[in-house]
């Protein structure tokens, strides 16, 4: 999960602002298991340090304009690599 963790955090926060527990629950929906806090929070700290997200006094994380720009760039890159994601998805269902 580490390779895509920052991308998934940014993608998740694009949908709505969330706290760490809510982000973990979203990841659990995707993976079937809940990630440990030691996985999520260091990445959130790094994303804050890099100005891609902010956090308020209630520990709610928000995507910044820089974060949204970075997400768009990462999404374009992801789509170029996995242009055949629909085909991959169908293969996995077999």
N, C-alpha and C positions, 0 to 999 in steps of 0.2 A: 504493500500500500504506500510505502514511503515515496516511491517514484512519482506518484500522482497525487500525493496528499495535498500539497499546496494548491494545485489546480482544482482539486475537489472542494477544498475550503473556499476558494474564491468563487467557484461555480455555485456552491451552496449559499453563500452570502449574497450572491447576485439576486437570488429569489426573494430573500428578506433578511433583515437583521436578526441575529441569533446569539444566544450565549453558548458557551462550550458544551453544555449538556445537550442542548438542542442540535448542535452540529453533530455530536456523537450519535444521537438517535437517527439523524438523517443518514449517516454513514452505515449504521446498523441495518437500515432498510435496504441499502445497496449490497452489503456484504453478508448479511445474515448473522453477524456477530458484532457486538459493540466494541469499538476500539478503546484501549486503555487511555487514561488521561495523559500518561507519559508519551503517547503518540501525538495527541492533538495539541496540547498546550505549548510544547516547544515550537511547533510550527506556527501557531498563532502568535507567539512572541516574536518569531523571526519575521513574519508578515507585517507586524506592527512596526518593528525596527526598520523595515524597508519602505514604510509608508504606504503599504498596499491595503491595510485595514486600520481602523481605529477602534477603541474600546471606551465605553462610557463608565460612569460610576456604578451602574448596575451590572457591569461585566457583559454588556451586549456588544457584539462585534458588528462593524459596519464596513462595507466595501468603500474605499476612497475612489476618487476620480482616477488616480494613478493605478489603483488596483483594478478598476474596471478596464482601463486601457491595457494593462498587462494581461488580464483575463481574455480580452478580445484577441490579442496577439497569440496567446497560448492556445486558444480555441481554434484559430486559423491553422496553426501548426499541427494541432491534434487532428483536425479534419483532413489535412493533406496526407498525414501518415496513415490514418484509418479511413480513407475514402470509401473503403468497402466494408464499413462497419455493419451495414444492413445484411450483407452476405455472411459476415462472420456470425452475426446474431442468429441467423437462420441455421447455420451449421451447428451452433451450440444447442439448438433446440432439438436436434435429431437424436 
